[in-house]
């Protein structure tokens, strides 16, 4: 039997709306089609169950294979039918770990990640990963228990208005009022999370609703009359964008994470090679275009390559695809790319023109936008309208040659963190998934590992969440059990969520963790060095001076294999030893120097024109060339 998807259900509703309103065709009544991220839906006959049983049956019908969570009083009724379910439940050690694991699972697989928590503090512990998923447009459904309906609003034990708390950081959220709503609400939550611009959806269910008797039947009828994401771009805007691309002398393709979400990487490569236009990929888009490709200038922004930063800054045309002109890319906004016309394509119309004036706005899914741009650009070329980018590439190649990514070996003989990360990428290879925490190690991992394939780089880009890496790596490994998954974490980030390694050990999730241990909150210390006269206030962690904690002993206590590396001669064999262990999580404590810095750098609040190649070294540009 063919399984109808939530999209099929929504399409039926669209047909009904179109029939009721002759001015609408089916696509105008709602325009999202099925994508790989859309969960399947299993038809099921009506059955007498509890609300909790209806919840679990709904998850099964949506083909959910795993959820991450912790039980508690308000959500406890759901855990009884979950005991007999085909859905795997992974018992995490902290709700934040559940949320980040759901995010890592979603980012690695393209499916919806699911996490579960109880009311009050259980739900509020999900706030950070929900906000993280919201900023990075990750398809997640968070299910929380709530106190019984008569107690809502009375400050009952473990009560928190999680719906109100998360309203600004969810794509949508629900407070279920009766058990009959559960199948419909779950189907709508998964549809909303995975379609349009993906994002987190919260479903809050009172305990008495979970306990109430109800009838479960599937599939439900979705009721989302105001939700109509636009997939296909307007043809006139596409043709105008192609005209500008054909006439530009200094164009750049500015690629954001939306290209990965849309599964548009093959089309992006075809478009880039057809036009010859330089490509920059943001932190959230690494792997969308091969790092090794000759047209790839690298990552733009605060710690981007000189060629990428100045390519954008001096462009006469920026074609932004699934990117949002955030402050880490633009620097001081009023000085960003002053001579560039902007084509901005995004599935979320709220992003277009939000930060930067747009000359050609295109609302649509990145895959459809890119495919239609290829057709339009081909037509321009057939008519003899082709841009000559020879001088532009001469300038950009000169910048790449003069200002390549690199680093200086520590003068005190300590281990270089950049060397560790570079060798990790080279030894492990491009098929692995790399997950980073936040800080210096995150930037070095983005710079010194080559990302050749989509969805092989996961990180917290928008929110910058310390503690993301370990649980996100756990989720990624659950979703991709046959893929090697490495977390590159800092000693500060690692201490926030490393308890999830106990989960990994007990659940048989053999992730590998490279702790870049510089004894400090590294990025904060870098800013103190550069902007606070080397006054190192509260950034030393004690992991060097006192070896507290001892990461090898901690790893062993959490059921993992613990290794340590303190010199360059041992880096390769230590990584190789970790790669040989596939039946347990592995933690490597890489003890590195504390003074290494991330370069290039555009200081916060300054113009991209002020990029520093290294400390005290500003790139020299010939204005006649640029």
N, C-alpha and C positions, 0 to 999 in steps of 0.2 A: 504494500500500500504506500502511495506517495504521501510523505509527511507535509502537511501545510505548515508554513513558517509564519511567524508574526507578521512578516511582510505580506503574505497571502491574505491573512486576516484583515490587515489594514487595507489591502487593495480591494477586498470585498466591501469594506466600509466606504472606500473612496467611490466605488461604483454606485453605491447607494446614494451618496451625497451628490454625485454627478447626475444621477437619474432625477433626484429631487430638484436640482438646479440646472436647467438646460444651458445656462451660460458657461458651465464648467465642463471640460472634458475630464477623463479619469486622471490624467497627469496633473492637471491644474488643481484637482481636489486633494492632491497629495502625491509627492514625487519621489520617494525613496524606494529603490529596488533592493532585492536581496543581495547581501554581500557575504563573503566568507565569515565575517564576524557575527552574522545573524544566527542565533541558535535554532536548531531544529525543534519541531513541536510534534509530540506524539499524541494522536487521538486516543481518547480513553472514554470508556462508558461511565455513566453516572454511578457513583458509589457513595455509600454513607460512611463518613469519616469525621474526625475532629478537625478543627481549624488547623491544628498542627499537622495532621495527616494530609490535609489539602495542600499545605505549604510544601511538604516533602514530595508529594505526588506531582505538584507543579514543577518543582526543580527537576524531577525525573523526566517529565514530559518535555521540558526545555533542553534535555540532553546535557544537563550539568554533570560533569564527571567528578568534580572535586570542589569542596568548600573549605575555607580556613576559618577557624573560630574557637571560642571558649564558651562553655555553658555557664549559666547563672540562673537565678530564681525566675526572672520574668520570661526568659527564652527557654527554660527547661522543658516545657511541654513539647517543644519542637524536637528535642533530642531523643525522645522516646521512639517516634516513628523513624527517625534518622538512623537508629540502631540497626534496623532491618533493611535499610535502603541500599540501592545500588550506588548512590552518591557517596563518594569517599569523603570522610571528614578528617581533616588534619588538625589535631589539637595543638595550637600554638601556645607560647608561654606569655604572650602579651597581645592585647587587641591591636596595638599598632603593628605588630608583626603580621597579624591576620590581614590587615588592610594593605600593607606593602606587598605581602605575598600574593594577594589577589591582583594587585597592579602588575607585578612581575610576570605572573601567569598570563594576564591579558596582553601585555606588551610582547611576550615571546610567542604567543599562539595566535593572536588575532581574535580570540574568543572573549566572552564576558567573564571577568574574574568575580568571584563571589566570596564575601566574608560575612561572618555571623558574630554577634555580640549580644550580651544581655543589656538591661536598662541601666540608666544612671551612669556610673563610671565606666562600665563596659562600653556603652555607646559613645561617651565622650572621648574615650581612648582611641576611637576610630576617627576623630575629627581631623587629626593631622594627615593620615593617609587619604582621607576623602578629599581634603583640600589639595593634597599633592596630585591626586588623580584628576581633579578638576583643572588645575593649572596646566597639566600635560595632556589633557583630552584623552583619558584612558577609560575604556568601557568597564565599569565596575558596578555591581549591585551589592549594597550593604544592607543586610537584614538585621534589625535590632528588635529585641523584646522591649515591651513597655509595661508599666504597671497597669493593673486592670482599669477598665474605663471609668468606673465610679470613683477611682482614686486619682485620676488625672487632674492636675491643678491643685491638689491638696498638700503638696510637698511630702508625698508619701515616701517611704523608705526606697532608696535607689530610684527615685524619679528624676528625670531630666527631660526638658523639652528638646529632644534631639532633632525633631523636625524644624523647630524654630532656629536652633543653633546652626544647623547645616544649610539653612535656606540659601545663604549667599554662596555656598561652595558645592552645591549639587546642581546637576542639570534639571532635576526634578526630584521631589520627594513625596512620600505618601504616609499618612496615618490611617491604617486600615480600621474601619469602623464596624465591620461585621464579617463573619467567617465566609459568607457567600462571595465576598469581593476578592478573596485571596487569589484564585486562579487568574482572574482578569488583571489584577494589580501586578502580579508577578510577570505575566506576559507583556504588559505595557512597560514595566520597568526594564525588562531585557530589550525590548524594542527601542525604547528611548536611549538606553545606555549605548547600544551598538550602532544606531543609525544616525544620519546627519553628522554633526560634529560629535564624536563620542564623548562620554563623560560619566561621572558617577551618579547613581540614583539610589536614594535611601528608601527602604520600606520598613516602617516602624509598626509593630503589631502588638497590641495589648495582650496581656496574659490571658484574660478571660475570652478573648476572641480565639486564641490558640486552643483553648479548652472547649469551646462551644461546638456542639454537633452541627454538621453541615453536609451538603451533598457536593461531592467533587465530580465535575465533568469537564471534558476537554475536547476541542479547543474552546476557549472563551471568545467573546466578541470584543475587540479593542474599541475603546471610546476615547479617541484623541483627535477631536475635530479641529483643533487649532494648531496641530503639529504637522507641518508640511515642509520639510527640508527640501531644498531645490538641488537636484542632481545635475541637470543639463544646463550649461551656460547659454546665454543669449548669443545668437549667431552674429549679430552686428558687433557686439563687444569683442568677440573672438577675431572677427575680420579686422577690426581696428587695431587690436594688439598685434596681429600678424603684420599689418602695414607698418607699425612702429618698429617692429623687430627687423623688418627688411630695410628700413632706412637709417637705423641707428649706427653710429660709429664706435660707441663705447658701451655696448649692452652687457648686462650681467643677469644670469638666472639665479635668483635668490630663493633657495629651496628650504622649506620648513618641514616640520614633522607631519603636516597634513598629507604630504606625498606618500609617506610610509603608511599612514592610516588608510589611505585610499587604495593601497596596493598598486601605485602608479609608477614604480621604479623603472620598469622596462620602457614604458612610454617616455619617461624623463630622459633616459639615455638616447632614445631615438630622436627626441626633439633637440637635445644638445648636439648630437652628431650631425643632424640635418642642418642646423643653423651655424654651428661652429662657435656658439656663444659660450663664454666662460661660465663656470658653475661654482657657486659657494653653497655649502650645506651647513645649516645651523647645528648647534649642539644636539637638538632633538632629532635632527635628520641625518646624522652620521650613518653611513651605509646605504643611504638612498641613492647615492651616486658613488661609484668606486673611487676610493681615495687615490688609487694608482692611475686613474684615467688622466690623460694629458690635459684635458680641459678642466680638471678640478683644481681650483685655487686653494681649497682648504676651507676651514671654518672661519666665519667672520666674527667680529665682536670683541669683547673686552680682552680675551686671550686668544684671538684668532691670528691667522697668519698675516703678515704685512701685505702680501699680494691680495688676499681676500678683503681685508679692511679697506685698502685703498682702491681696489677694484670697485667696490660699492661706492666709496666716497667720491670717486671721480667719474662714475658712470654717467652717460647721458640717457640711459634707459635701464630701469630695474624692472624685471619681470618676476614678481613675488608669487610663489606657488605654495600655498598652504603654510605661510609664515605670517607672523603677527607684528613685525617691527617693534620688538620689545627693546627695553632700554639697554640690555646687555649687547645688543647688536648695533643699535643706532648711536650709542654714546649721547652726547648732548644733542637733543632732538632737533633744535632749530639750526644746527650746523651740519646735519646729516645729508649727504648727497645733494648738495644745493643745486646742481645743474641737471638732475635726473628727472625725466618723466617717469611716472610709475604706473605699471600695470599690476593690479593686485587681484589675484584669484583666490577665493576661499569659500568653503561651504557655509561658513558662518557670516552672514551679512553684517553682523555687529562689529566684526574685526576690520572691515574695509573702511578706510578713512578714519579709524579710531585714533591712530597716532600720527599718521602721515597723510597729507593730501594725495589723492589718487586721481590720475588722469583717465584711466580706463578701469572701472570696477567690473569684476567678473564674479558673479555668485554661482558656485557650482562645485561638484565633487572634482577633486584634483585629477582623477583618472579621466573623466570625461573632458575636462578642460584641456588637459595635455593632448589627448587623442584628437580633439577638434582643432587645437592649435597646429598640430602636425599637418592636418589636412589643409588648413588655411595658409600656412607657411609654404607648403608645397605648391599651392596655387600661385602664391606671390613669386616663387622662384620660376615657375613655368612661364610667368608673364615677364620674366627678365628682371625682376626686382630683388636683388640680392645685396646684402650689406658686405662691404669690404672691411674686414676686421684685421687686416695685416698689421697696421701700425699699432692697433690696440694690443694685439698679442705680443708684439715686439716689446712694448712697455711693460706688460704684465710678466713676461718671461724674464725680463731684466730684473724686476723686483724679486721674482722667485729665486733667481740665481744669487742676488746680492744679500737677500734676507731669508735664508732657509730656516726652518725650525731646527733648533739645536740646543745644546746646554754645555756648561763648563763643568769639568770634573771638580769635586770638592777639594779645596786646597789643603784641608786637614786630613786627607786620606780616608774619610768616611765613605760609605757606600752611597752612590748617586741614585736617588729615587727614579730619575728619568731613565737611567740605564736598566734598572730592574724592570720597569714597565715596558720599555722597548723590547727587552729580551723575552719577556712574558708573551708579548704579542707575536714575536717571531717564532718562538718555540711552539706555542699552542696553535697558531694558525688561524685563518680567516673563517673557519666553519664554527668556531666556538662562539658562545654568547658571553660578552663581558658586561658586568654590572658594576657601576661605580657609586660610591658614596658621594659626599659633597665637600669640595675644598680643593686644595692643591692636587691631591692624587686624582681627583676627577678630571681636572684640566690636563694633567700629564697623560692620563689614560686616553683622553680625546685627541691629544696631539701625537703621541708616540706609538699608538697601536693603529695599524692600518685596517680600516673597515671597508671590506669589499662587497659585502652582501647585506641586504636589508634585515632589520630586526636582530642584529647581532650586537647592538649597543643599547643598553638600558641605563637610564639615570634619572635623577630628579632634577629636571631642568628649570621649571618655572618656580616652584616653591623652594628648591634648594634644601631638601630635608636631610639633615644628618640622621643616620640610622636607617636609611633606605636600603642599603646594599645587601646586607645579609638576608633579611626576609624576602626581598625582591628576587635575589638569586635563588632562594628556596622555591619560590613560586614558579620561576622560569624553568627550573630543573624538573619540577613536577609536571609542567606542561610539555617540556621537551626532554623526556628521560634519556633519550639516546644521544643528546648533544652535551658536549663538555661545557660546563658553566663555571666561570670564574668571577668572583667578586673582587674588585680592587677597592679596598677600604682604607681609611685613615685610622690611626690609633684613637682619635677622638670619636669619630663616627662608630667605630667598631664597638666601643664600650656602651653605646646606647641601645643596641638591639642584639648583641651577640648571644643572648639567651636562646634565640631561635635555633642555634646550632644543636641544642639538646633535642629540639623537635626534629631537626634533620637526622641526627644520629638514631633516634628511636623509630622514625618513620622510613628509614632507608633512602635518604635523599643526599647522595654524595656530592655536594657542592664543594668547590675549592675556593679558599679565601686567601688573598694576598694582602696582608696588613702592611701598609707603608708607614712604618713606625718611626716618626721623627721626633717623638717625645713632646710634641707641642700641638696646639691647635694651629696647624700650619698656615692656612690662608690668613687667619687673624694676625698671626705673628708677622707675616709678610707685610700686611698693612701697617702694623706697628713699626716695622723697620722703615718703611717708606714715608709714612705720614705722621708718625707719633714719636719721632726722635729716638727710636729704639728703646722706648719705655715699654717693656714687656710685662704688661699688667695682666696677670691671671691667664696666661696662655700655656705655661709649662704644665704638662700632665703627670710627670713623674714616671713615665714608662721607660725612660732612659736612665735617669739618675738612680731611681730606686727599684726599677723593674717591678713596679706595682701598677697593674697586675703583671705577672709573668704570663705572657700570652701563650707560651707553649704549655705550661701547666694548666692554664685556664681551658685551653682547647681540649686537653686530655680529660679534665674534669667534666667537660660537656659531651664526652663521648666521641671526640674527634682525634685525628692524628695531628700532633703538633710538631712543627719543624721551625728551625731558626736559621737565618742567613745574615751574616754581618760583613761579608766582603765580596768584591766583584768576582773573585775566582770561584766562589761557590754558587753563584746565582744559577747558572745553567743546570748543574746537577741537582740543585734543590728543587727547581721547577720540574725537572725530569722525574725526580722521585715522587713528587706530588701527582704527576700525570699517571704514574704506575698504580696508584691507589684508587680503586673504583668501587670499593665496598664500604667506604666510610667517608664522612666529610674530612677535609684537610685544611689546616690553618698554617700558613707560613708567616712567621714574624720576621719581616725584612727590616732590620735595624739600619736606618739611613741617617744621613746628616741632617741637621736641623736648619741649616742656612740656605738650602736650595730654594729658589724662587721660580714662579711661573712667568715666563716671557714668551712672546711679546705681551704688552699690557697697555690698555687704555684706562686710565684712572677714572673712577666713577665720577660722573658729572662733567667730564671734559669732552672735548670734541675728538672724533676719530682722527682728525688731522694731527693730534698730539700723541699718537701712538708711540710707545717706547719699545725699541727692539730688545734692549737689555738695560740694566740699570745705568743711567747716565748716557745712553746711546739712543739718539733719535734718528730714524731713517732720513737720509738725504735724498731729496727728489728734485729732478730737473723740471721746473715749472713749464718749460717749453715742450717737454715730452708729455707731461701729465695734463 
